[in-house]
Amino acid sequence: ARLQDWWRHTELLQSSTKVRLSGEPMTDTDLDLNGHWTIDPGHSRCGFSARHAMISTVRGSFNDVSGEVHVDVDNLDESTARVVLKAASVDTRNDQRDEHLRSPDFFDVDRFPDITFVSTNIEEIRERAYIVSGDLTIRDVTKQITIPLELGGVMVDAFGAVRAGFEGSRRVNRRDYGLEWNMPLDKGGVLVSEKIDLEFEISLVKQDQ
């Protein structure tokens, strides 16, 4: 009976909000982006990738992520975004490497526990595509960067929450943020690339439904 009630509740939600039964994301005419949103950490990934020993790629992410976004579609100048990553939550699936990343050679998490991004401008460059500019702070260094983001869709989940999904990436030089440790290789090159790809897969949940 509980399972039947759950499915009935889901069907009512779908019919009242025009969610397509195929699971296809809703268009902006069905549900819009206006309002206050928070990051769902369980369904989001803020990560990075770097070249290792000049021949392979190592990927990692931060398991502790939080943030909020305010969107005014008609006046994007009033829109804001703030994201906080706990540096100690870095996870590359290798305990020894993760401990090194937490050390003063890299993030120095005891002194600088948070990695933050605070937007200064959000611009729509085409339909479902945005450029988010803002201040990225790693350790004690703050620099302005721009991050391209694509809107994957807006839809209602099985529990009635309105969700929006964004994805994007941006390449940065880690040395610009004081992450300078490296080791030369015997035959030339270095152990860890200076250029790092930041990777974002963000699920937002609307708070003012």
C-alpha positions as CSV (number, residue, x, y, z in Angstrom):
1,A,0.0,0.0,0.0
2,R,2.8,2.4,0.8
3,L,4.5,1.7,-2.5
4,Q,1.2,2.3,-4.3
5,D,0.7,5.6,-2.4
6,W,4.3,6.6,-3.4
7,W,3.7,6.0,-7.1
8,R,0.3,7.8,-6.9
9,H,2.0,10.8,-5.3
10,T,4.7,10.7,-8.0
11,E,2.0,10.6,-10.8
12,L,0.2,13.6,-9.3
13,L,3.5,15.6,-9.2
14,Q,4.2,14.7,-12.8
15,S,0.8,15.7,-14.1
16,S,0.6,18.9,-12.1
17,T,4.1,20.1,-13.3
18,K,4.1,18.6,-16.8
19,V,7.1,16.5,-16.2
20,R,7.6,14.2,-19.1
21,L,7.2,10.5,-18.2
22,S,10.3,9.7,-20.3
23,G,12.4,11.6,-17.8
24,E,13.4,14.2,-20.4
25,P,14.4,17.5,-18.7
26,M,11.7,20.1,-18.6
27,T,12.1,23.3,-20.7
28,D,12.4,26.7,-19.1
29,T,8.8,27.4,-20.1
30,D,7.7,24.6,-17.8
31,L,9.9,25.4,-14.8
32,D,12.2,28.5,-14.6
33,L,15.4,29.1,-12.9
34,N,14.2,32.1,-10.9
35,G,14.7,31.8,-7.1
36,H,17.0,30.5,-4.4
37,W,18.8,27.2,-4.8
38,T,21.2,25.1,-2.8
39,I,23.8,22.5,-3.9
40,D,22.8,18.9,-3.3
41,P,26.2,17.5,-2.3
42,G,25.0,13.9,-2.7
43,H,24.4,14.4,-6.4
44,S,27.1,17.0,-7.3
45,R,30.8,16.7,-8.1
46,C,33.4,19.4,-7.9
47,G,36.6,17.8,-9.0
48,F,39.8,18.1,-11.0
49,S,42.1,16.2,-13.2
50,A,45.9,16.4,-13.7
51,R,48.5,14.7,-15.7
52,H,50.7,12.3,-13.8
53,A,54.3,11.5,-14.8
54,M,53.5,13.1,-18.2
55,I,51.6,10.0,-19.4
56,S,48.4,9.4,-17.5
57,T,45.5,11.3,-15.9
58,V,44.7,11.4,-12.2
59,R,41.2,12.5,-11.2
60,G,39.9,13.7,-7.8
61,S,37.1,15.5,-6.2
62,F,36.0,17.1,-2.9
63,N,33.5,15.1,-1.1
64,D,32.4,18.0,1.2
65,V,30.8,20.7,-1.0
66,S,28.1,23.3,-0.1
67,G,26.8,26.3,-1.8
68,E,23.9,28.5,-2.8
69,V,22.7,30.2,-5.9
70,H,20.3,33.0,-6.4
71,V,18.9,33.5,-9.9
72,D,17.0,36.4,-11.4
73,V,16.6,35.4,-15.0
74,D,15.3,38.9,-16.0
75,N,18.2,40.6,-14.4
76,L,21.3,38.4,-14.2
77,D,23.2,41.3,-12.6
78,E,21.3,40.4,-9.4
79,S,22.1,36.7,-9.6
80,T,24.8,35.3,-7.3
81,A,26.6,32.1,-6.6
82,R,28.8,30.9,-3.7
83,V,30.5,27.5,-3.4
84,V,32.6,26.2,-0.5
85,L,34.7,23.1,-0.7
86,K,36.4,21.6,2.4
87,A,39.9,21.0,1.3
88,A,40.4,18.1,3.7
89,S,37.7,16.2,1.8
90,V,39.9,15.8,-1.3
91,D,39.6,12.3,-2.6
92,T,41.7,10.8,-5.4
93,R,41.1,7.1,-4.4
94,N,44.7,6.9,-3.0
95,D,45.2,7.5,0.7
96,Q,48.9,8.4,0.5
97,R,48.3,10.8,-2.3
98,D,45.3,12.4,-0.5
99,E,47.4,13.0,2.6
100,H,50.1,14.6,0.5
101,L,47.5,16.9,-1.1
102,R,46.3,17.9,2.4
103,S,49.8,18.8,3.5
104,P,51.6,22.2,3.2
105,D,53.0,21.1,-0.1
106,F,49.5,21.6,-1.6
107,F,46.3,22.7,0.1
108,D,47.7,23.0,3.7
109,V,44.3,22.2,5.1
110,D,45.1,23.0,8.7
111,R,45.8,26.6,7.8
112,F,43.4,26.9,4.8
113,P,40.4,24.6,5.4
114,D,38.1,26.1,2.7
115,I,38.3,26.6,-1.0
116,T,35.8,29.1,-2.0
117,F,34.2,30.6,-5.2
118,V,32.1,33.8,-5.0
119,S,30.6,35.0,-8.2
120,T,30.9,38.6,-9.4
121,N,29.0,38.3,-12.7
122,I,26.7,35.8,-14.4
123,E,26.1,36.2,-18.1
124,E,23.9,34.2,-20.5
125,I,25.9,33.7,-23.7
126,R,23.3,31.6,-25.5
127,E,20.3,29.5,-24.6
128,R,21.1,27.2,-21.7
129,A,24.8,28.4,-21.6
130,Y,26.3,30.7,-19.1
131,I,29.6,32.3,-18.1
132,V,30.0,32.7,-14.4
133,S,32.9,35.0,-13.3
134,G,34.1,35.3,-9.8
135,D,36.8,35.0,-7.2
136,L,38.4,31.6,-6.6
137,T,40.3,31.4,-3.3
138,I,42.7,28.5,-2.7
139,R,45.0,28.7,0.3
140,D,45.6,32.5,0.7
141,V,45.4,33.4,-3.0
142,T,42.4,34.8,-4.6
143,K,42.1,35.2,-8.4
144,Q,39.3,36.1,-10.8
145,I,38.3,33.3,-13.1
146,T,35.5,32.6,-15.6
147,I,33.7,29.3,-15.7
148,P,31.4,28.2,-18.6
149,L,28.4,26.2,-17.5
150,E,25.7,24.4,-19.5
151,L,22.2,24.0,-18.2
152,G,21.3,20.3,-18.4
153,G,17.6,20.9,-17.5
154,V,15.1,21.8,-14.8
155,M,12.7,19.1,-13.5
156,V,10.8,17.8,-10.5
157,D,12.2,14.7,-8.9
158,A,10.2,11.8,-7.4
159,F,9.9,13.6,-4.1
160,G,8.6,16.9,-5.4
161,A,11.8,18.8,-5.3
162,V,12.6,21.1,-8.2
163,R,16.1,20.4,-9.5
164,A,18.4,22.1,-12.0
165,G,21.6,20.6,-13.3
166,F,24.7,22.3,-14.6
167,E,28.0,21.1,-16.0
168,G,31.2,22.8,-16.9
169,S,35.0,22.8,-16.8
170,R,37.9,25.3,-16.7
171,R,41.7,24.9,-16.9
172,V,43.8,26.7,-14.4
173,N,47.5,26.8,-13.5
174,R,47.9,25.5,-9.9
175,R,51.0,27.5,-9.3
176,D,48.9,30.6,-9.6
177,Y,47.4,29.5,-6.3
178,G,50.5,28.6,-4.4
179,L,50.4,24.9,-5.3
180,E,54.0,24.7,-6.5
181,W,55.3,21.3,-5.3
182,N,56.7,19.1,-8.0
183,M,59.3,16.5,-8.7
184,P,61.5,16.3,-11.9
185,L,61.5,13.0,-13.8
186,D,64.8,11.3,-14.8
187,K,64.1,11.6,-18.5
188,G,62.6,15.1,-18.4
189,G,59.3,16.6,-17.5
190,V,57.7,16.7,-14.0
191,L,55.6,14.3,-11.9
192,V,52.5,16.5,-11.7
193,S,51.3,18.9,-14.4
194,E,51.0,22.5,-13.7
195,K,47.8,22.9,-15.7
196,I,44.7,21.4,-13.9
197,D,41.2,20.9,-15.3
198,L,38.5,21.9,-12.8
199,E,35.3,19.9,-13.4
200,F,31.8,20.7,-12.2
201,E,28.7,18.6,-12.2
202,I,26.2,20.5,-10.1
203,S,22.7,19.5,-8.9
204,L,20.8,22.4,-7.4
205,V,17.6,22.1,-5.4
206,K,15.1,25.0,-5.3
207,Q,14.4,26.3,-1.8
208,D,11.5,28.8,-2.4
209,Q,9.0,26.6,-4.2
